[in-house]
Amino acid sequence: MNYFRLVIISLVGALIVAGGFYLLQRGSPLQNPTARVSSPSTDVTTSAAERVASKADTSNQPVTQLDEIRFYLDKADFLKTQERLLTIDPPTQLSSYYLGLLSAYFGDRLKAEAYLDQAIQLNTAADITKKAAKLKDAYAEFDGFKGSQPDHLRALVAGAFLANGEAELALASAQNITASSPDYKEGWKILGFAYIIKENYTQAITALEKLTPTNNPEVNYYLGLAYYNLEDYTRAVNYLEFARQQKFKPDLQLKEILIESQLALGNYTAAAQIQEELLAVTSQSVQAYGKPIWVYIEVLQEPSRAVQLALQAVSRYPTSAFAYALAGWAYTSNGEYDRALDYLNRAREFNANEPVVYLNLGHLAKAKGEIANAITYYQRAQELDPQGTYGTRAKEELDHLKRS
């Protein structure tokens, strides 16, 4: 599963109501900031049609009730979904919940609240109970604003769909809002967010750019994210910088995407500076030090700065072989071979099977002119990580040594 796809789900999937508008409550950061967008978990928006087909192809297991419901929802066949749900007797919490959602989509508030109340009372699954309550909160929010217009209620309901991971319902609702009230900005915002969840970045941009220029950091952030996934890094950086200046919080995900965009544009100094900002204020894993140290050594040729960062990594992670291996590499690049060896030996004491340790021992031996030792270390790195980054780099070094 892809990192930025998960970020989208964790951010958009936690919409909250505030002053009649849905603001974004960002979720916790995930790992692997270099990945691109993929699919969310199957209980949110994965295609039920694919799961049904998979079961048919690989086993004779019956399709679950949820799979049938999601199959029609994923096709945006809401009438068929409702028809199927009404055949479930006695009603389950899940059937009551989805009947509540569909009644809300069709604008029947009385039925929606009755079904949602039933789902809450059954309470067989805590997550469904919370989701049912979230939609009821949307109605309560609307009631709290005297003189609110119908578009406001429709937007609140669409936002609740989005918060509950029901992208098709949110998308259809937002399309209805924007078609009938094209000047109602909240409709375009929800439409854009729904398209992002559906991985339709071009349509997301079309919707969200109807709100620009904007002082809304969430809109600018998601525009940046959409352009990033279309590999238009210049526009991605522009919108992400707008969001950053507007104090988009929490800014961990924003900065990670900004780093990747700056690297793609060849703006290595900017990327390294942003990465250092992250390292200064967040407790990221020790692997987060690898990229800026690589930039300082390989691209900017500032090994002394690489040493400073590597020592920071060792201080934060005093038992990490990876941290000591980074320090060994940094000292090698700075021409301090004795210190480099000390740190690399310490790294090997912590983990004798860490491939990056042997890769960096190879770099040290090569720098000292000890070619036979370098070959031995590179071969060991390749053995430990044959398909990974460090094994691949070791193979490149071996090939270079064999040609020279």
C-alpha positions as CSV (number, residue, x, y, z in Angstrom):
1,M,0.0,0.0,0.0
2,N,1.3,3.4,-0.9
3,Y,2.3,6.0,1.6
4,F,0.6,9.1,0.1
5,R,-2.5,7.2,-0.6
6,L,-2.6,6.3,3.1
7,V,-2.0,9.8,4.0
8,I,-5.1,10.9,1.9
9,I,-7.2,8.3,3.7
10,S,-5.9,9.3,7.1
11,L,-6.5,13.0,6.4
12,V,-9.7,13.1,4.4
13,G,-11.1,10.2,6.3
14,A,-11.2,12.3,9.5
15,L,-13.2,15.3,8.4
16,I,-14.9,17.2,11.3
17,V,-17.5,19.9,11.3
18,A,-16.5,23.3,12.3
19,G,-18.6,26.4,11.8
20,G,-20.6,24.8,9.1
21,F,-17.5,23.9,7.1
22,Y,-15.6,20.7,7.1
23,L,-12.0,21.2,8.2
24,L,-9.4,18.4,8.0
25,Q,-8.2,16.6,11.0
26,R,-4.9,15.0,9.9
27,G,-4.1,11.5,11.0
28,S,-0.8,10.1,12.2
29,P,2.2,10.0,9.9
30,L,3.2,6.8,8.1
31,Q,6.4,5.5,6.7
32,N,8.1,5.5,3.2
33,P,7.8,9.1,2.0
34,T,9.0,8.1,-1.5
35,A,6.0,6.0,-2.5
36,R,3.3,7.1,-4.8
37,V,-0.4,6.7,-4.5
38,S,-2.1,3.3,-4.2
39,S,-5.4,1.9,-2.8
40,P,-6.9,2.3,0.7
41,S,-8.1,-0.6,2.9
42,T,-10.8,-2.7,1.6
43,D,-13.4,-1.7,4.2
44,V,-13.3,1.9,3.0
45,T,-13.1,2.2,-0.8
46,T,-11.5,-0.9,-2.4
47,S,-13.5,-2.1,-5.3
48,A,-16.0,-4.7,-4.1
49,A,-16.3,-5.9,-7.7
50,E,-12.6,-6.9,-7.6
51,R,-13.1,-8.7,-4.3
52,V,-16.1,-10.6,-5.7
53,A,-14.2,-11.6,-8.8
54,S,-11.2,-12.6,-6.7
55,K,-13.4,-14.9,-4.5
56,A,-15.0,-16.4,-7.6
57,D,-11.6,-17.1,-9.2
58,T,-9.7,-18.4,-6.2
59,S,-12.3,-20.1,-4.1
60,N,-16.0,-21.0,-3.8
61,Q,-16.5,-19.0,-0.7
62,P,-19.8,-17.1,-0.6
63,V,-19.6,-13.4,-1.2
64,T,-20.2,-11.6,2.1
65,Q,-23.1,-9.2,2.8
66,L,-20.7,-6.3,2.9
67,D,-19.2,-7.3,-0.5
68,E,-22.6,-7.2,-2.1
69,I,-23.4,-3.9,-0.5
70,R,-20.1,-2.4,-1.5
71,F,-20.4,-3.9,-5.0
72,Y,-23.4,-1.7,-5.8
73,L,-22.1,1.3,-3.9
74,D,-18.8,1.2,-5.8
75,K,-20.9,1.2,-9.0
76,A,-22.8,4.2,-7.6
77,D,-26.0,2.2,-8.1
78,F,-27.6,3.5,-5.0
79,L,-31.1,2.4,-5.8
80,K,-30.0,-1.2,-6.2
81,T,-28.0,-1.0,-3.0
82,Q,-31.1,0.2,-1.2
83,E,-33.2,-2.5,-2.7
84,R,-30.7,-5.1,-1.6
85,L,-30.5,-3.7,1.9
86,L,-34.3,-3.7,2.3
87,T,-34.4,-7.5,1.8
88,I,-32.3,-8.1,4.9
89,D,-34.6,-9.4,7.7
90,P,-34.1,-9.0,10.5
91,P,-32.1,-5.8,9.9
92,T,-28.5,-5.8,11.0
93,Q,-26.4,-2.9,12.3
94,L,-24.7,-2.8,8.9
95,S,-27.9,-2.8,6.9
96,S,-29.4,-0.1,9.1
97,Y,-26.3,2.0,8.8
98,Y,-26.2,1.9,5.0
99,L,-30.0,2.4,4.7
100,G,-29.4,5.5,6.9
101,L,-26.6,6.7,4.5
102,L,-28.7,6.1,1.4
103,S,-31.8,7.8,2.9
104,A,-29.6,10.8,3.7
105,Y,-28.3,10.8,0.1
106,F,-31.8,10.8,-1.2
107,G,-32.7,13.7,1.1
108,D,-35.1,11.8,3.4
109,R,-33.8,13.0,6.8
110,L,-36.6,11.3,8.9
111,K,-35.8,7.9,7.5
112,A,-32.1,8.5,7.7
113,E,-32.1,9.4,11.3
114,A,-34.5,6.5,12.1
115,Y,-32.1,4.0,10.4
116,L,-29.0,5.6,12.0
117,D,-30.7,5.4,15.5
118,Q,-31.3,1.7,14.9
119,A,-27.7,1.1,13.9
120,I,-26.5,2.9,17.0
121,Q,-28.9,0.9,19.2
122,L,-27.8,-2.4,17.8
123,N,-24.1,-1.4,18.4
124,T,-22.6,-4.7,17.3
125,A,-19.5,-3.0,15.8
126,A,-18.1,0.1,17.5
127,D,-16.8,1.6,14.2
128,I,-20.2,1.5,12.6
129,T,-21.7,3.1,15.7
130,K,-19.2,5.9,15.5
131,K,-19.9,6.4,11.8
132,A,-23.6,6.5,12.3
133,A,-23.2,9.1,15.0
134,K,-21.0,11.2,12.7
135,L,-23.8,11.5,10.2
136,K,-26.3,12.4,12.9
137,D,-23.8,15.1,14.1
138,A,-24.1,16.6,10.6
139,Y,-27.8,17.0,11.1
140,A,-27.3,18.5,14.5
141,E,-24.7,20.9,13.1
142,F,-27.2,22.1,10.5
143,D,-29.9,22.6,13.1
144,G,-27.5,24.8,15.1
145,F,-27.4,27.4,12.3
146,K,-30.6,29.3,12.0
147,G,-31.6,30.2,8.5
148,S,-29.2,27.7,7.0
149,Q,-29.8,26.9,3.3
150,P,-30.4,23.4,1.8
151,D,-27.0,23.5,0.2
152,H,-25.5,23.7,3.6
153,L,-27.2,20.6,4.8
154,R,-26.3,18.7,1.6
155,A,-22.6,19.7,2.1
156,L,-22.7,18.6,5.7
157,V,-24.1,15.2,4.7
158,A,-21.6,14.9,1.8
159,G,-18.8,15.8,4.2
160,A,-20.0,13.1,6.6
161,F,-19.9,10.5,3.7
162,L,-16.4,11.6,3.0
163,A,-15.4,11.3,6.7
164,N,-16.8,7.8,6.8
165,G,-14.9,6.7,3.7
166,E,-17.9,6.5,1.4
167,A,-16.2,8.2,-1.5
168,E,-18.9,7.3,-4.1
169,L,-21.7,8.8,-2.0
170,A,-19.6,11.8,-1.3
171,L,-18.7,12.2,-4.9
172,A,-22.3,11.9,-6.2
173,S,-23.5,14.3,-3.5
174,A,-20.9,16.9,-4.3
175,Q,-21.6,16.6,-8.0
176,N,-25.3,17.3,-7.3
177,I,-24.4,20.3,-5.2
178,T,-22.0,21.8,-7.8
179,A,-24.5,21.2,-10.6
180,S,-27.3,23.0,-8.9
181,S,-25.3,25.6,-7.0
182,P,-22.0,26.2,-8.9
183,D,-21.2,29.2,-6.7
184,Y,-21.4,27.2,-3.5
185,K,-17.7,26.7,-2.7
186,E,-18.0,24.0,-0.1
187,G,-19.4,21.7,-2.8
188,W,-16.3,22.1,-5.0
189,K,-14.1,21.5,-2.0
190,I,-15.8,18.2,-1.1
191,L,-15.9,17.2,-4.8
192,G,-12.2,17.8,-5.1
193,F,-11.4,15.8,-1.9
194,A,-13.6,12.9,-3.1
195,Y,-11.8,12.8,-6.5
196,I,-8.5,12.6,-4.7
197,I,-9.7,9.6,-2.8
198,K,-10.8,8.1,-6.1
199,E,-7.3,8.8,-7.5
200,N,-8.8,11.1,-10.2
201,Y,-6.3,13.9,-9.8
202,T,-7.1,15.8,-12.9
203,Q,-10.7,16.1,-11.9
204,A,-9.7,16.9,-8.4
205,I,-7.6,19.8,-9.7
206,T,-10.4,21.1,-11.9
207,A,-12.7,21.1,-8.8
208,L,-10.3,22.6,-6.3
209,E,-8.9,25.3,-8.6
210,K,-12.4,26.8,-8.7
211,L,-11.6,27.9,-5.2
212,T,-8.3,29.6,-6.0
213,P,-6.7,31.8,-5.1
214,T,-7.6,30.8,-1.6
215,N,-6.4,31.3,1.9
216,N,-7.5,27.8,2.8
217,P,-4.4,25.7,3.5
218,E,-6.2,22.4,3.1
219,V,-7.2,23.2,-0.4
220,N,-3.7,24.3,-1.3
221,Y,-2.3,21.2,0.3
222,Y,-4.5,18.9,-1.7
223,L,-3.9,20.7,-4.9
224,G,-0.2,20.2,-4.3
225,L,-0.7,16.6,-3.5
226,A,-2.8,16.1,-6.7
227,Y,-0.1,17.8,-8.9
228,Y,2.6,15.7,-7.2
229,N,0.8,12.5,-8.2
230,L,0.5,13.9,-11.8
231,E,4.3,14.5,-11.6
232,D,3.9,18.2,-12.2
233,Y,6.4,19.1,-9.5
234,T,6.6,22.8,-10.2
235,R,2.9,23.3,-9.5
236,A,3.1,20.9,-6.6
237,V,5.8,22.9,-5.0
238,N,3.9,26.2,-5.6
239,Y,0.7,24.9,-3.9
240,L,2.5,23.2,-1.1
241,E,4.5,26.3,-0.3
242,F,1.2,28.3,-0.2
243,A,-0.2,25.7,2.3
244,R,3.0,25.9,4.3
245,Q,2.9,29.7,4.5
246,Q,-0.7,29.4,5.6
247,K,0.4,27.2,8.5
248,F,-1.1,23.9,7.4
249,K,-1.0,21.6,10.4
250,P,0.3,19.1,11.1
251,D,2.9,19.8,8.4
252,L,4.8,16.5,8.5
253,Q,3.1,15.0,5.4
254,L,3.3,18.4,3.6
255,K,7.0,18.6,4.1
256,E,7.6,15.0,3.0
257,I,5.8,15.6,-0.3
258,L,7.6,18.9,-0.7
259,I,10.9,17.2,-0.2
260,E,10.2,14.7,-2.9
261,S,9.0,17.4,-5.2
262,Q,12.1,19.5,-4.7
263,L,14.3,16.5,-5.3
264,A,12.5,15.7,-8.5
265,L,13.1,19.3,-9.6
266,G,16.8,19.0,-8.7
267,N,16.4,21.6,-5.8
268,Y,18.6,19.6,-3.5
269,T,19.6,22.3,-1.1
270,A,15.9,23.2,-0.5
271,A,15.1,19.5,-0.1
272,A,17.8,19.0,2.5
273,Q,16.9,22.1,4.4
274,I,13.3,20.9,4.7
275,Q,14.4,17.5,5.8
276,E,16.5,19.0,8.5
277,E,13.5,21.0,9.7
278,L,11.6,17.7,10.1
279,L,14.4,16.0,11.9
280,A,14.7,18.9,14.3
281,V,11.0,18.7,15.4
282,T,9.8,15.1,14.9
283,S,10.8,11.7,16.2
284,Q,11.1,10.1,12.8
285,S,12.9,6.8,12.4
286,V,16.7,6.7,12.0
287,Q,16.2,5.9,8.3
288,A,15.0,9.5,7.8
289,Y,18.6,10.7,8.2
290,G,19.7,8.7,5.1
291,K,18.3,11.0,2.5
292,P,19.7,14.4,3.7
293,I,23.0,12.8,4.4
294,W,23.1,11.4,0.9
295,V,22.3,14.8,-0.5
296,Y,25.1,16.5,1.4
297,I,27.6,13.8,0.4
298,E,26.7,12.9,-3.1
299,V,25.1,16.0,-4.5
300,L,26.1,19.1,-2.6
301,Q,29.5,17.8,-1.6
302,E,29.3,19.1,1.9
303,P,30.6,16.1,4.0
304,S,31.1,18.2,7.1
305,R,27.4,18.9,7.2
306,A,26.8,15.2,6.7
307,V,29.0,14.4,9.7
308,Q,27.0,16.8,11.8
309,L,23.7,15.1,10.9
310,A,25.1,11.6,11.3
311,L,26.3,12.4,14.8
312,Q,22.8,13.7,15.6
313,A,21.5,10.4,14.4
314,V,23.9,8.5,16.6
315,S,22.9,10.7,19.6
316,R,19.2,10.1,19.0
317,Y,19.6,6.4,18.2
318,P,22.7,5.2,20.3
319,T,22.1,1.5,19.6
320,S,21.2,1.7,15.9
321,A,23.6,0.1,13.5
322,F,22.1,2.2,10.8
323,A,23.0,5.5,12.6
324,Y,26.6,4.4,13.1
325,A,26.9,3.3,9.5
326,L,25.8,6.7,8.4
327,A,28.4,8.3,10.6
328,G,31.0,6.0,9.1
329,W,30.0,7.0,5.6
330,A,30.0,10.7,6.5
331,Y,33.5,10.5,8.1
332,T,34.7,8.6,5.0
333,S,33.5,11.3,2.7
334,N,35.2,13.9,5.0
335,G,38.5,12.1,4.7
336,E,38.5,11.0,8.4
337,Y,39.2,7.3,7.8
338,D,40.1,6.3,11.3
339,R,36.9,7.7,12.8
340,A,35.0,6.2,9.9
341,L,36.3,2.7,10.8
342,D,35.5,3.2,14.5
343,Y,31.9,4.0,13.7
344,L,31.5,1.2,11.2
345,N,33.0,-1.3,13.6
346,R,30.5,-0.2,16.2
347,A,27.7,-0.5,13.7
348,R,28.8,-4.1,13.0
349,E,28.8,-4.8,16.8
350,F,25.1,-3.7,16.9
351,N,24.1,-5.7,13.9
352,A,26.5,-7.9,12.0
353,N,23.9,-8.5,9.2
354,E,23.1,-4.9,8.4
355,P,23.8,-4.5,4.6
356,V,24.4,-0.7,4.8
357,V,27.3,-1.4,7.2
358,Y,29.1,-3.5,4.6
359,L,28.3,-1.1,1.8
360,N,29.9,1.7,3.8
361,L,32.8,-0.4,4.8
362,G,33.3,-1.0,1.1
363,H,33.2,2.8,0.5
364,L,35.9,3.2,3.2
365,A,38.1,0.5,1.8
366,K,37.8,1.9,-1.7
367,A,38.7,5.4,-0.5
368,K,41.8,4.0,1.2
369,G,42.8,2.2,-2.0
370,E,42.2,-1.3,-0.4
371,I,40.4,-2.6,-3.5
372,A,40.4,-6.3,-2.5
373,N,38.8,-5.4,0.9
374,A,36.3,-3.1,-0.9
375,I,35.2,-6.0,-3.2
376,T,34.7,-8.3,-0.2
377,Y,32.6,-5.8,1.6
378,Y,30.5,-4.9,-1.4
379,Q,29.9,-8.6,-2.1
380,R,28.7,-9.1,1.5
381,A,26.3,-6.2,1.2
382,Q,24.9,-7.6,-2.0
383,E,24.5,-11.1,-0.4
384,L,22.6,-9.5,2.5
385,D,20.4,-7.3,0.4
386,P,20.3,-8.8,-3.1
387,Q,17.1,-7.0,-4.3
388,G,17.3,-3.9,-2.1
389,T,18.7,-0.4,-2.3
390,Y,22.0,-1.3,-0.6
391,G,22.6,-4.5,-2.5
392,T,21.9,-2.7,-5.8
393,R,24.3,0.1,-4.9
394,A,27.0,-2.5,-3.9
395,K,26.6,-4.3,-7.2
396,E,27.1,-0.9,-9.0
397,E,30.3,-0.4,-7.1
398,L,31.5,-3.9,-7.9
399,D,30.8,-3.5,-11.6
400,H,32.7,-0.2,-11.5
401,L,35.7,-1.8,-9.8
402,K,35.7,-4.7,-12.3
403,R,35.7,-2.3,-15.2
404,S,38.5,-0.1,-13.8
